[in-house]
Amino acid sequence: MRLITRERYIGRGLGMWAFWLHRLTGLAIIFYLLMHVIVISTVVGGDKNFDAAMKTLKSPIFVLLEMGLLATIIIHGLNGIRIVLFDVGIGVKHQKEIFIAMMALGILPFLVGFAIAWPHIFGS
């Protein structure tokens, strides 16, 4: 059976974007956790090494990267909730609408986090 036919799903549309977005954000979170363990392990080298690492991580570029981490966690978490809803049979026929609603719901916590980080990024 060919997968590319007009009658069958060929992997286009918002559902496929949600699928790949979930996988990519999951990989990004794993990468972050590995980097987090490496940075935290600098405490083994003494207070000076750890303090130097923390000073670097408080720079505006790293605070901006933390905003990317916040967005990644929000997207992955809300999309995960959406997937769990589908697994228990809730909203399966309205996947597109639920994905859009979840992503719209994620804007509020991101904006709150960005407002908190704003002075650390731009110094205002």
Residue pairs with C-beta under 8 A, 6 or more apart in sequence:
3 10
4 10
13 96
14 95
14 96
14 99
14 100
15 95
15 96
15 99
18 79
18 82
18 95
18 99
21 75
21 79
22 76
22 79
22 80
22 83
25 72
25 73
25 75
25 76
25 79
26 76
28 69
28 72
29 72
29 73
29 76
32 69
32 72
39 53
39 57
42 49
42 50
42 52
42 53
43 49
43 50
56 62
58 120
60 120
60 121
60 122
60 123
63 117
63 120
63 121
64 117
64 121
66 117
67 110
67 113
67 114
67 117
67 121
70 109
70 110
70 113
70 114
71 106
71 110
74 106
74 109
74 110
75 103
75 106
78 102
78 103
78 105
78 106
79 99
79 102
81 102
82 91
82 95
82 98
82 99
82 102
85 91
85 98
86 92
86 95
91 98
118 124
